[in-house]
Amino acid sequence: MRKVKIRKHHKMNVFFAVVLAVLILYTTLMFGLFLLGLNISLKHPLDVEIYSNIFGLPNMEIWKLYNANIFGNYIFAFRNIKLDKANSYIVGLFNKELVQAPIKGDIISCTIYTLIYAGIGALCSTFMPMFMGYLCSMYSNKVSNFLYAVVLFVIATPIIGATPATVNLMRSLRLYDTFIGEFIRRSTFTNMYFLIFFAYFKGLSSGFSEAAEIDGASQLSIMFRIYIPLAANIFFTVYLMLFVNYWNDFTTPMMFLPSKPTLSYAIYFTTTLDSGSSFNRDTRRMAALMVFAVPIIVIFTIFNKRLMTNLTMGGVKE
């Protein structure tokens, strides 16, 4: 028996060592790519295009030759990340109306739109699964069981091709290209976060609600003053993950919020779709990407413990 245990323990050590080595390699690769991108963004365009200086340090003599400094690409990016396109669409269900909504924005307005889209959108996408997870876990009946089954069905079923119908519905309801319509669309609970909150609230002791009911607390007070604060750790972790996801998202604002371009959409258009843009220079394109990536790196640096923390449950002594 002892030999078997030793062998199993040895196999587990080898497994964790391999996993650790893969994670270290992946992290090193990602960090190395970021440093490479940062290094390229600090070089003059001619330093890369003519002298093929990709992996070396920036050549300061070229910057001095053109009377510029090492942050010239970033200055160019801040001045030229902008959108100015014509845009129109038809709204209304019975009375159709042509709306002229040109796509305009500079780096400041696009950043503001990004903060609104990612900040409030992530809040809606986090609160609704938590709210419905609480209700379905605390009140077991046919309705809650049906909602739970619907969530499992939606998660397990590969529903595709719904975007055109969603766009038409939003335009018919005159909610298209509005933050209110987008926040309503984000307020759904048919995702895995519902299951996380459902399992958390289901695992809590009933002693919390029983003690509060004895003291005369209402059901709303029990939910908002006892149970939801207990789930604050999970709430902020999910919120941060969704915020980072929405910050990086450019396809959704491009389809549902065309006249309110986010920073990701502006950078994607100017560096990829706009063939006549001056961002066809590699160093300038990399500087624009660094402008977009640095805020997320700062957020991860500040809240990395929150993002990487274990999700633990509280309890009361029986």
C-alpha positions as CSV (number, residue, x, y, z in Angstrom):
1,M,0.0,0.0,0.0
2,R,2.8,2.4,0.8
3,K,4.4,1.9,-2.6
4,V,1.2,2.6,-4.4
5,K,0.8,5.9,-2.5
6,I,4.4,6.8,-3.3
7,R,3.8,6.2,-7.0
8,K,0.6,8.2,-7.1
9,H,2.3,11.0,-5.2
10,H,5.2,10.9,-7.7
11,K,2.8,11.0,-10.6
12,M,0.9,14.0,-9.2
13,N,4.2,15.9,-8.7
14,V,5.2,15.2,-12.3
15,F,1.8,16.4,-13.5
16,F,2.0,19.7,-11.5
17,A,5.6,20.2,-12.6
18,V,4.6,19.9,-16.3
19,V,1.6,22.3,-15.8
20,L,3.8,24.8,-14.0
21,A,6.4,24.6,-16.8
22,V,3.7,25.2,-19.4
23,L,2.2,28.2,-17.5
24,I,5.7,29.7,-17.0
25,L,6.4,29.3,-20.7
26,Y,3.1,30.8,-21.7
27,T,3.5,33.8,-19.3
28,T,7.1,34.4,-20.5
29,L,5.9,34.3,-24.1
30,M,3.1,36.8,-23.4
31,F,5.4,39.1,-21.4
32,G,8.0,38.9,-24.1
33,L,5.6,39.8,-26.8
34,F,4.4,42.8,-24.9
35,L,8.0,44.0,-24.3
36,L,8.7,43.5,-28.1
37,G,5.6,45.6,-29.0
38,L,6.6,48.3,-26.5
39,N,10.1,48.4,-28.0
40,I,8.8,48.7,-31.5
41,S,6.4,51.4,-30.6
42,L,9.3,53.6,-29.4
43,K,11.2,53.4,-32.7
44,H,11.1,55.7,-35.6
45,P,9.3,54.2,-38.7
46,L,12.4,54.3,-40.7
47,D,14.3,52.4,-38.0
48,V,12.2,49.4,-38.7
49,E,11.4,49.8,-42.4
50,I,14.8,50.7,-43.7
51,Y,17.3,49.4,-41.1
52,S,15.2,46.3,-40.2
53,N,15.8,47.1,-36.5
54,I,13.1,44.9,-35.0
55,F,14.6,43.3,-31.9
56,G,17.2,46.0,-31.1
57,L,16.8,49.1,-29.0
58,P,15.5,52.3,-30.6
59,N,18.0,54.3,-32.6
60,M,17.9,57.8,-31.0
61,E,20.0,59.3,-33.9
62,I,17.1,58.8,-36.3
63,W,14.7,60.6,-33.9
64,K,17.2,63.5,-33.5
65,L,17.6,63.7,-37.3
66,Y,13.9,64.4,-37.7
67,N,13.7,66.7,-34.6
68,A,11.4,64.4,-32.7
69,N,11.6,62.4,-29.5
70,I,11.2,58.8,-28.6
71,F,7.5,59.2,-27.9
72,G,6.8,60.6,-31.4
73,N,4.6,57.5,-32.3
74,Y,2.5,58.0,-29.2
75,I,2.0,61.7,-29.9
76,F,1.0,60.8,-33.5
77,A,-1.4,58.2,-32.2
78,F,-3.1,60.6,-29.7
79,R,-3.6,63.1,-32.5
80,N,-4.8,60.7,-35.3
81,I,-6.9,58.1,-33.6
82,K,-10.2,59.4,-34.8
83,L,-13.3,58.4,-36.8
84,D,-15.3,60.5,-39.3
85,K,-17.6,58.4,-41.5
86,A,-21.1,58.8,-42.8
87,N,-23.7,56.4,-41.4
88,S,-27.5,56.0,-41.8
89,Y,-30.1,53.3,-40.9
90,I,-33.8,52.9,-40.7
91,V,-35.7,52.6,-37.4
92,G,-39.3,52.0,-36.4
93,L,-41.8,49.2,-36.5
94,F,-44.7,50.7,-38.4
95,N,-43.5,54.2,-39.1
96,K,-40.1,53.8,-40.7
97,E,-37.7,56.6,-40.3
98,L,-34.3,57.2,-41.8
99,V,-31.7,58.3,-39.2
100,Q,-28.5,60.0,-40.1
101,A,-26.0,59.2,-37.4
102,P,-22.4,59.9,-38.6
103,I,-19.6,58.0,-36.9
104,K,-17.3,60.6,-35.3
105,G,-15.0,60.5,-32.4
106,D,-11.4,61.3,-31.3
107,I,-9.4,59.5,-28.6
108,I,-11.0,61.4,-25.8
109,S,-14.6,60.9,-26.8
110,C,-13.9,57.3,-27.7
111,T,-12.4,56.7,-24.3
112,I,-15.5,58.2,-22.6
113,Y,-17.7,55.9,-24.7
114,T,-15.6,52.9,-23.8
115,L,-15.8,53.7,-20.1
116,I,-19.6,54.0,-20.4
117,Y,-20.0,50.9,-22.5
118,A,-17.6,48.7,-20.5
119,G,-18.3,50.1,-17.0
120,I,-22.1,50.1,-17.0
121,G,-22.4,47.2,-19.4
122,A,-20.3,45.0,-17.2
123,L,-22.4,46.1,-14.2
124,C,-25.6,45.0,-15.9
125,S,-24.1,41.8,-17.1
126,T,-22.9,41.0,-13.5
127,F,-25.9,42.2,-11.5
128,M,-28.6,40.4,-13.4
129,P,-27.1,36.8,-13.1
130,M,-26.5,37.5,-9.4
131,F,-30.0,38.8,-8.9
132,M,-31.6,35.9,-10.7
133,G,-29.2,33.4,-9.2
134,Y,-30.3,34.5,-5.7
135,L,-34.0,34.3,-6.5
136,C,-33.8,30.9,-8.1
137,S,-31.7,29.5,-5.2
138,M,-33.7,30.9,-2.4
139,Y,-37.2,30.3,-3.7
140,S,-37.5,26.8,-5.0
141,N,-40.7,26.4,-7.1
142,K,-41.8,25.6,-10.6
143,V,-40.9,29.0,-12.0
144,S,-37.4,28.9,-10.5
145,N,-36.9,25.3,-11.7
146,F,-38.1,26.3,-15.2
147,L,-35.7,29.3,-15.3
148,Y,-32.8,27.1,-14.2
149,A,-33.6,24.6,-17.0
150,V,-33.8,27.5,-19.5
151,V,-30.3,28.6,-18.5
152,L,-28.9,25.1,-18.9
153,F,-30.6,24.8,-22.3
154,V,-29.2,28.1,-23.6
155,I,-25.7,27.3,-22.4
156,A,-25.7,23.8,-23.8
157,T,-27.4,24.7,-27.2
158,P,-25.2,26.3,-29.8
159,I,-27.5,29.2,-30.8
160,I,-25.9,31.0,-33.8
161,G,-27.1,33.5,-36.4
162,A,-29.2,35.6,-34.0
163,T,-27.3,38.9,-34.5
164,P,-29.1,40.1,-37.6
165,A,-32.5,39.4,-36.0
166,T,-31.3,41.3,-32.8
167,V,-30.2,44.3,-34.9
168,N,-33.6,44.4,-36.7
169,L,-35.4,44.1,-33.4
170,M,-33.4,46.9,-31.8
171,R,-34.0,49.2,-34.8
172,S,-37.8,48.4,-34.7
173,L,-38.0,49.3,-31.1
174,R,-35.9,52.4,-31.6
175,L,-33.3,51.2,-29.2
176,Y,-30.6,50.7,-31.8
177,D,-27.5,52.9,-31.4
178,T,-28.4,53.9,-27.8
179,F,-26.7,53.0,-24.6
180,I,-30.0,52.3,-22.9
181,G,-30.8,49.6,-25.6
182,E,-27.3,48.1,-25.2
183,F,-27.6,48.0,-21.4
184,I,-31.0,46.3,-21.7
185,R,-29.5,43.8,-24.1
186,R,-26.7,43.2,-21.6
187,S,-29.1,42.5,-18.7
188,T,-29.4,38.8,-19.3
189,F,-28.8,35.9,-17.0
190,T,-28.6,32.9,-19.4
191,N,-24.9,32.4,-18.9
192,M,-22.4,30.5,-16.7
193,Y,-22.3,33.4,-14.2
194,F,-25.9,32.6,-13.2
195,L,-24.7,29.1,-12.3
196,I,-21.8,30.5,-10.2
197,F,-24.1,32.8,-8.2
198,F,-26.8,30.1,-8.0
199,A,-24.3,27.6,-6.5
200,Y,-22.9,30.2,-4.1
201,F,-26.3,31.3,-2.7
202,K,-27.4,27.7,-2.6
203,G,-24.4,26.7,-0.5
204,L,-25.0,29.4,2.2
205,S,-26.7,28.5,5.4
206,S,-30.3,29.3,6.0
207,G,-29.3,30.7,9.3
208,F,-28.7,34.1,7.8
209,S,-32.2,34.6,6.6
210,E,-33.8,32.9,9.7
211,A,-32.0,35.2,12.1
212,A,-32.9,38.3,10.0
213,E,-36.6,37.2,9.8
214,I,-36.7,36.9,13.6
215,D,-35.5,40.5,13.9
216,G,-38.2,41.6,11.5
217,A,-36.2,42.1,8.3
218,S,-38.1,42.1,5.0
219,Q,-37.1,39.8,2.1
220,L,-35.6,42.8,0.2
221,S,-33.5,43.7,3.3
222,I,-32.3,40.1,3.6
223,M,-31.3,40.1,0.0
224,F,-29.6,43.5,-0.3
225,R,-28.2,43.8,3.2
226,I,-27.1,40.2,4.0
227,Y,-26.8,37.9,1.0
228,I,-25.6,40.2,-1.8
229,P,-22.9,41.7,0.4
230,L,-21.7,38.2,1.2
231,A,-21.3,37.7,-2.6
232,A,-19.3,40.9,-3.1
233,N,-16.1,39.0,-3.7
234,I,-17.6,37.0,-6.5
235,F,-19.5,40.1,-7.8
236,F,-16.3,42.2,-8.2
237,T,-14.3,39.4,-9.6
238,V,-16.9,38.7,-12.4
239,Y,-17.3,42.5,-12.9
240,L,-13.6,43.0,-13.5
241,M,-13.4,40.1,-15.9
242,L,-16.4,41.4,-17.9
243,F,-15.0,44.9,-17.8
244,V,-11.8,43.7,-19.4
245,N,-13.8,41.7,-22.0
246,Y,-15.9,44.7,-23.0
247,W,-12.9,47.0,-23.1
248,N,-11.3,44.8,-25.7
249,D,-14.6,44.3,-27.6
250,F,-14.9,46.2,-30.9
251,T,-17.4,44.1,-32.9
252,T,-20.4,44.7,-30.6
253,P,-20.0,48.6,-30.6
254,M,-19.4,48.4,-34.3
255,M,-22.8,46.6,-34.9
256,F,-25.0,48.0,-32.1
257,L,-23.4,51.4,-31.2
258,P,-22.0,52.7,-34.5
259,S,-22.3,56.5,-33.8
260,K,-20.8,56.0,-30.3
261,P,-17.4,54.4,-31.3
262,T,-15.3,52.9,-28.5
263,L,-11.6,53.1,-28.3
264,S,-11.2,49.5,-29.5
265,Y,-13.3,50.2,-32.5
266,A,-11.5,53.4,-33.4
267,I,-8.1,51.7,-33.2
268,Y,-9.3,48.7,-35.1
269,F,-10.7,50.9,-37.9
270,T,-7.7,53.3,-38.2
271,T,-5.1,50.6,-38.0
272,T,-6.8,47.8,-40.0
273,L,-9.7,48.9,-42.2
274,D,-8.7,52.4,-43.2
275,S,-6.2,51.7,-46.0
276,G,-5.4,55.4,-46.5
277,S,-4.5,56.0,-42.8
278,S,-1.0,56.9,-41.7
279,F,-1.2,54.1,-39.3
280,N,0.1,51.7,-42.0
281,R,3.5,52.3,-40.5
282,D,4.3,49.4,-38.1
283,T,5.7,51.6,-35.3
284,R,2.7,53.9,-35.3
285,R,0.3,51.0,-35.4
286,M,2.1,49.4,-32.4
287,A,2.0,52.7,-30.5
288,A,-1.8,52.8,-31.0
289,L,-2.2,49.3,-29.7
290,M,0.0,50.1,-26.7
291,V,-2.3,53.1,-25.9
292,F,-5.2,50.7,-25.9
293,A,-3.4,47.9,-23.9
294,V,-1.8,50.0,-21.1
295,P,-5.0,50.8,-19.2
296,I,-5.9,47.1,-19.0
297,I,-2.4,46.3,-17.8
298,V,-2.8,48.9,-15.1
299,I,-6.1,47.5,-14.0
300,F,-4.7,44.0,-13.8
301,T,-1.7,45.2,-11.8
302,I,-4.0,46.9,-9.3
303,F,-6.7,44.3,-9.0
304,N,-4.7,41.1,-9.8
305,K,-5.4,39.7,-6.3
306,R,-9.1,40.2,-6.9
307,L,-9.0,38.5,-10.3
308,M,-6.8,35.6,-9.1
309,T,-8.4,35.1,-5.7
310,N,-10.2,31.9,-4.7
311,L,-14.0,32.1,-4.4
312,T,-14.8,31.0,-0.9
313,M,-18.1,30.7,0.9
314,G,-19.1,32.2,4.2
315,G,-21.1,30.5,6.9
316,V,-22.5,30.5,10.3
317,K,-21.8,28.2,13.2
318,E,-24.7,25.8,13.6
